[in-house]
Amino acid sequence: MKLHAALQHCLNVICVWSDAQQLRLSPSKFTVMHIGPRRSNQTHTFPYIINGQVLLVTDCVADLGVMYDNHLSFSPHINKIVNNASRRASLILKCFTTRDPLVLMKAFNTFVRPIVEYATVVWNPSAKTSIRRIEAVLKRFTKRLHGLHNLSYNARLEALNEHSLESRRIRADLTFCYKMLHGVVDIDCQKFLKPA
């Protein structure tokens, strides 16, 4: 039995089970994504079916709020969060009447930083262009704060007693590694880390 036929058989078994449990599946909430290397020119034409409906084929999906494409790249997610965070940062500067940098920075930390820091352990970029794009959100915001526009980015962060977004992601990664090594999270660290 070929792989696509075996997968369709599994979908049929799941449909039968869910119907028996009176939990009918909704095909409109399912998509198919074929994962492969960027240079692959393969076209997948096998239609997967649930309850008589052919499932939509997509190049990008979101799982628990994190988007990735069929090459397992998080570029769509990074694009989305940079756009959302930039819009929110601009709104803070437009909507708040105060020009106090510390108050505006608290607003940034409350309304913008959660967007760019959600699940960073999963999607933390290694490409310099992605790192720069994310960091640009905080750079632009701090540059527009009263009395700080003449300072360098690092000097602005120091004046505000803040850390760069990149250093915060690195700290989150290190914290997660510590939790893995000390059994705080239910992950077998032997699969990820080799003891020296």
C-alpha positions as CSV (number, residue, x, y, z in Angstrom):
1,M,0.0,0.0,0.0
2,K,1.4,3.4,-1.0
3,L,1.9,6.1,1.6
4,H,-0.9,8.3,0.3
5,A,-3.3,5.4,0.2
6,A,-2.3,4.4,3.8
7,L,-2.8,8.0,5.0
8,Q,-6.3,8.1,3.4
9,H,-7.1,4.8,5.0
10,C,-6.1,6.3,8.4
11,L,-8.4,9.3,7.7
12,N,-11.3,6.9,6.9
13,V,-10.7,5.0,10.1
14,I,-10.7,8.3,12.1
15,C,-14.0,9.4,10.3
16,V,-15.7,6.1,11.2
17,W,-14.6,6.4,14.8
18,S,-15.6,10.0,15.2
19,D,-19.0,9.3,13.6
20,A,-19.5,6.4,16.0
21,Q,-18.7,8.8,18.9
22,Q,-21.2,11.3,17.4
23,L,-18.3,13.8,16.9
24,R,-18.6,14.3,13.1
25,L,-15.5,15.9,11.6
26,S,-15.8,19.2,9.7
27,P,-13.7,18.9,6.5
28,S,-13.6,22.8,6.2
29,K,-11.3,22.9,9.3
30,F,-8.7,20.5,7.8
31,T,-6.0,21.3,5.3
32,V,-3.2,19.3,3.6
33,M,0.3,20.6,3.5
34,H,3.0,18.7,1.6
35,I,6.4,19.2,3.2
36,G,9.6,19.1,1.2
37,P,12.8,20.8,0.2
38,R,12.7,24.2,-1.6
39,R,14.2,22.8,-4.8
40,S,11.7,20.0,-5.0
41,N,9.4,20.3,-8.1
42,Q,7.2,17.5,-7.0
43,T,3.5,18.1,-7.4
44,H,1.2,16.1,-5.1
45,T,-2.1,15.4,-6.8
46,F,-3.5,12.7,-4.5
47,P,-6.7,14.2,-3.1
48,Y,-7.3,13.4,0.6
49,I,-11.0,13.1,1.5
50,I,-12.9,13.4,4.8
51,N,-16.7,12.8,4.8
52,G,-16.8,12.9,1.0
53,Q,-15.1,16.3,0.7
54,V,-11.7,16.9,-0.8
55,L,-9.3,18.6,1.6
56,L,-7.8,22.0,0.7
57,V,-4.1,22.0,-0.1
58,T,-2.1,24.8,1.5
59,D,1.5,26.1,1.6
60,C,1.3,27.6,5.1
61,V,-0.4,26.6,8.3
62,A,-0.7,28.0,11.9
63,D,-0.4,25.7,14.8
64,L,-1.1,27.1,18.3
65,G,-0.5,30.6,16.9
66,V,2.8,29.9,15.2
67,M,2.8,29.9,11.4
68,Y,5.2,27.8,9.2
69,D,5.3,26.9,5.5
70,N,5.8,23.7,3.6
71,H,9.6,24.1,3.8
72,L,9.3,24.3,7.6
73,S,10.3,27.9,7.6
74,F,8.9,30.4,10.1
75,S,9.2,33.3,7.7
76,P,5.3,33.7,7.4
77,H,5.2,33.9,11.2
78,I,8.0,36.4,11.4
79,N,6.3,38.6,8.7
80,K,3.0,38.5,10.6
81,I,4.4,39.4,14.0
82,V,6.6,42.2,12.7
83,N,3.6,43.7,10.9
84,N,1.3,43.4,13.9
85,A,3.9,44.6,16.4
86,S,4.8,47.6,14.2
87,R,1.1,48.6,13.9
88,R,0.6,48.3,17.7
89,A,3.8,50.3,18.5
90,S,2.6,53.1,16.2
91,L,-0.8,53.1,17.8
92,I,0.8,53.5,21.2
93,L,2.6,56.6,20.1
94,K,-0.6,58.0,18.5
95,C,-3.1,57.1,21.2
96,F,-1.2,57.9,24.4
97,T,-1.2,61.6,25.3
98,T,1.8,61.3,27.6
99,R,5.3,61.7,26.1
100,D,7.0,60.2,29.2
101,P,9.4,57.5,27.8
102,L,9.0,55.2,30.8
103,V,5.2,55.2,30.5
104,L,5.3,54.6,26.8
105,M,7.9,51.8,27.3
106,K,5.6,50.1,29.8
107,A,2.8,50.3,27.2
108,F,5.2,48.7,24.6
109,N,6.1,45.9,27.0
110,T,2.4,45.3,27.7
111,F,0.9,45.5,24.2
112,V,3.7,44.8,21.8
113,R,6.4,42.6,23.3
114,P,4.0,39.7,23.9
115,I,3.4,39.6,20.1
116,V,7.1,39.3,19.3
117,E,8.0,37.0,22.2
118,Y,5.2,34.4,22.0
119,A,6.7,30.9,21.6
120,T,10.1,32.2,20.6
121,V,11.7,28.9,21.7
122,V,9.9,27.3,18.7
123,W,10.5,29.9,16.0
124,N,13.6,31.9,17.1
125,P,15.3,32.9,13.8
126,S,18.9,32.4,12.9
127,A,18.9,34.4,9.7
128,K,20.4,37.9,10.3
129,T,17.7,39.5,8.1
130,S,14.9,38.1,10.3
131,I,16.7,39.1,13.5
132,R,17.1,42.6,12.2
133,R,13.4,42.9,11.1
134,I,12.2,41.9,14.5
135,E,14.6,44.1,16.3
136,A,13.6,47.0,14.1
137,V,10.2,47.2,15.9
138,L,11.9,48.1,19.2
139,K,14.5,50.3,17.4
140,R,11.9,52.4,15.7
141,F,9.8,52.7,18.8
142,T,12.6,53.9,21.1
143,K,13.9,56.3,18.4
144,R,10.5,58.1,18.6
145,L,10.5,58.5,22.3
146,H,11.0,62.0,23.7
147,G,14.6,62.9,24.4
148,L,16.1,59.7,23.0
149,H,16.1,60.1,19.3
150,N,19.8,61.4,19.2
151,L,21.1,58.4,21.1
152,S,22.3,55.1,19.6
153,Y,20.1,52.1,19.9
154,N,22.2,50.6,22.7
155,A,22.3,53.9,24.6
156,R,18.5,54.2,24.3
157,L,18.0,50.7,25.7
158,E,20.4,51.5,28.6
159,A,18.5,54.8,29.3
160,L,15.2,52.8,29.4
161,N,16.7,49.9,31.4
162,E,15.6,47.5,28.7
163,H,17.2,44.6,26.8
164,S,17.1,44.0,23.1
165,L,14.5,41.6,21.7
166,E,17.3,39.3,20.4
167,S,18.9,39.1,23.9
168,R,15.5,38.3,25.4
169,R,15.0,35.5,22.9
170,I,18.5,34.1,23.7
171,R,17.6,34.3,27.4
172,A,14.3,32.4,26.8
173,D,16.3,29.7,24.9
174,L,18.8,29.3,27.7
175,T,16.0,29.2,30.3
176,F,14.2,26.5,28.3
177,C,17.5,24.5,28.1
178,Y,17.9,24.8,31.9
179,K,14.4,23.5,32.4
180,M,15.1,20.6,30.0
181,L,18.3,19.6,31.8
182,H,16.7,19.8,35.3
183,G,13.5,18.0,34.4
184,V,11.2,20.9,34.9
185,V,9.6,20.3,31.5
186,D,8.5,16.9,30.3
187,I,11.0,16.6,27.4
188,D,13.8,14.0,27.1
189,C,16.8,16.2,26.9
190,Q,18.9,13.3,25.6
191,K,17.2,13.8,22.2
192,F,18.4,17.4,22.0
193,L,21.6,17.7,24.0
194,K,24.6,15.5,24.3
195,P,26.3,15.5,27.8
196,A,30.0,16.4,27.7
